[in-house]
Amino acid sequence: MSKIALITGITGQDGSYLAELLLSKGYKVHGIVRRVALEDETHRLWRIRGILKDLTLHAGSLESYASLFNIILKIKPDEVYHLAAQSYVGYSFEDEFSTLNININGTHYMLSALKEFANKKIKFYFASSSEMFGKVIETPQKESTPFHPRSAYGISKVTGYYLVKNYREAYNLHASNGILFNHESPRRGFEFVTRKITYGVARIKKSLQKKIKLGNIDSKRDWGHAKDYVEAMWLMLQQDKPDDYVVGTGKHHSVEEFAKKAFDHVGMNYKDYIDIDENLKRPAEVDTLLANFSKAKKILKWEPKISFDEMIKEMVENDIKSIEKGNI
């Protein structure tokens, strides 16, 4: 009998790759989307367009406990992957209230609903974030590294992390935190600096743009590919016992290095096309993030497969092709 999975955030980068992975493993995959998404498939469901016929989508809201409870009651999932969030760190400085409200309450409502089905042994995955480490206490960061978030987004993820731990310990839920470091792909949102760079490179190559404006290009991140990271999510819910895992590559690169490699791919010198805009720098910056994923490697038998260079090449080439086809 096929397992049933429920994904919040199924229309996003991670949700779309996870849905594809679960379908390939024979799951029946359900997703929660905002009603407006069902009314505008072209713009809001583009990442899952190729698998729409294989999915069951439910209109729902993370801001409504009743909405989440009724969906869980209806589909009776074996696994729930809670990926939906206001996930852009930069925007969280502009609108702290909605970031905290959506990210914290959505997670709380989902856990509270699952508590009512505790006898069903539903397994729960929460998308934590390396942004929880913020102003890092140690490098590299592992599961026991103290948190020091530097944004409303990071704060919301720390709260979600502890909600998961509390519900796991208090109500014996199979609930795990995936502390995922930065992960990118051709499906990354245009607001993120990585996609801003690769899309900008593609437009400059096609003479549609002259410069890319960036903020702090010295900050370093541990970047992997989203397709690899959703496999780690799935592996966490295949374990007998729930736990928390850091997921990353163990290598970090600066934003400047990302830009250099993206321009190198099209035979151009990045220094000729990057403008530094002080207005794009964050009020509180996270300087460096680097994962120690030894626990995930040992217990989950997980390792990243796609390299930093391969990921950037794929993103740049995809953006060039999309421009040529008139898709973006």
Summary of the structure (lengths in Angstrom):
residues: 328
radius of gyration: 19.4
end to end distance: 40.7
largest distance: 60.7
contacts: 1119
relative contact order: 0.13
helix: 48%
strand: 17%
